[in-house]
Amino acid sequence: MALGQLKEAMEEPQQKSMAFINNMHSQLRDLTRPTMLAPDESAADATSSSECKSR
């Protein structure tokens, strides 16, 4: 019984750490995912970038 309690006490911090790491991984993946521009935004972006190149 004591060994079972010890095992649970040792596993809890590991489970919390893994949950934290998985959450951070998910957030980083969301932040680095390429975003799709709406058609009007991509046209405006193309116009502003061509203006910068011509200057």
C-alpha positions in Angstrom: 0.0 0.0 0.0 2.8 2.4 0.9 4.5 1.7 -2.5 1.3 2.4 -4.3 1.0 5.8 -2.6 4.7 6.6 -3.3 4.2 5.7 -7.0 1.1 8.0 -7.2 3.1 10.8 -5.5 5.9 10.4 -8.0 3.7 10.2 -11.1 1.6 13.4 -10.3 4.4 15.9 -10.9 5.4 14.1 -14.1 1.8 14.2 -15.4 1.5 17.9 -14.6 4.8 18.5 -16.4 3.7 16.6 -19.5 0.4 18.5 -19.5 2.3 21.8 -19.4 4.7 20.7 -22.2 1.9 19.5 -24.4 0.0 22.8 -23.8 3.1 24.9 -24.7 3.7 22.7 -27.8 0.1 23.3 -28.9 0.3 27.0 -28.4 3.6 27.3 -30.3 2.2 25.3 -33.1 -0.8 27.6 -33.3 1.4 30.7 -33.2 3.7 29.4 -36.0 0.9 28.1 -38.3 0.7 30.1 -41.5 -2.4 32.3 -41.6 -4.6 32.6 -44.6 -5.3 36.1 -45.8 -8.8 37.0 -46.9 -8.9 37.9 -50.7 -9.2 41.6 -50.0 -6.3 41.6 -47.5 -4.0 39.7 -49.9 -4.7 42.2 -52.7 -4.0 45.1 -50.4 -0.8 43.4 -49.2 0.3 42.9 -52.7 -0.3 46.5 -53.6 1.6 47.8 -50.6 4.6 45.5 -51.2 4.8 46.6 -54.9 4.7 50.2 -53.8 7.6 49.6 -51.4 9.6 48.0 -54.2 9.1 50.9 -56.6 10.4 53.4 -54.1 
